Amino acid sequence: DGVAVLPAPQNLSVQSTNMKHLLTWSPVIVPGEIIYYFVEYQGEYESLYMSHIWIPSSWCSPTEGPACDITDDITATVPYNLRVRATLGSQTSAWSTLQHPFNRNSTILTPPVMEVTKDGFHLVIKLEDLGPQFEFLVAYWRREPDAKEHVKVVRSRGIPVHLETMEPGAAYCVKVRTFVKAIGRHSPFSQAECVKVQGEALPL
Amino acid sequence: LRRCLISMDIHPVEETFQEIKKTIQAKDTFQNVTILSTSETLHSIKPSDVCCMTKNLLAFYVDRVFKDHQELNPQILRKISSIANSFLYMHKALQRCQAQRQCHCREAATNATRIIHDNYDQLEVRSAAIKSLGELDVLLAWIDKNHQGTLVA
């Protein structure tokens, strides 16, 4: 190893939303110079059974920016240790390690974006593509007293899905949430969105 | 008695293994020997013994195989790490389930497990580890087949 003369990166943290995980840190500044960073990780398996083993991150060994998309590295629902060091030529900093191991089951799940449309008398929904780990639980009902709520699980992504054939003059409402099986968690429901067969989408 | 079953979706693990299968199996120099599949060891396991056998097999890989294999290629290392951490997650889930529902280990599962360990011990440790890694598709297919239905773990 080169002599550690560079300051180690500080303030490591992970922001995780909808199973996309971003490791960030405070940049090391040397005027007029480009600093490269190396990111490494170890899962709980490595920390328990092979603690000397650290694995170079898929996309950030090296990287220039003070951020690293570690989504492809965090592939099991166990705690992961993460560390970063800075390099400038042959100079390297000490490693900085994330204070608390990161587990993807802590990811923030947001209500999904949906587009509710009418295709003639057909109630159609289109959902954002959040990746293969996501299922969508779609709840829809006819807006009337004592309405019965119907539920449909949608796994297809980014393509329109037919929900219901509507009756003329009736209004129908839809809300949706995600489910991630890998971590066994749901997102909150989205705001309900309503359409009337001849009207435009009516906000609640 | 509700069965201890793995709730985790195993297909991502199968996909990960498929990406390294050819490379791993090419390093196996004892092609006519097997560790998991001798005398249909796995296929003779009854549904009531699936929980214990799964836990034993996951422990076999976590405690022995992944530790005994030394990988220098970062791409392969990442994939093996992904599988190892998924196995650790499943093993811990089954241990919790066992504590609640008595995932009994009867003679059949214990004997089958011993056969696998004996097969492993017949080979030099690095060769045994690489062969066991190469047979992960056999194990994953068996887990996939035997852990359908109501999922509790």
Interface residues (C-beta under 8 A of the other chain):
Chain A: Q42 G43 E44 Y45 E46 L48 Y49 M50 I53 I55 P56 S58 D73 T75 A76 T77 V78 K181 A182 G184
Chain B: S7 M8 D9 P12 T16 V62 D63 F66 K67 P74 L77 R78 S81 S82 A84 N85 S86 F87 L88 Y89
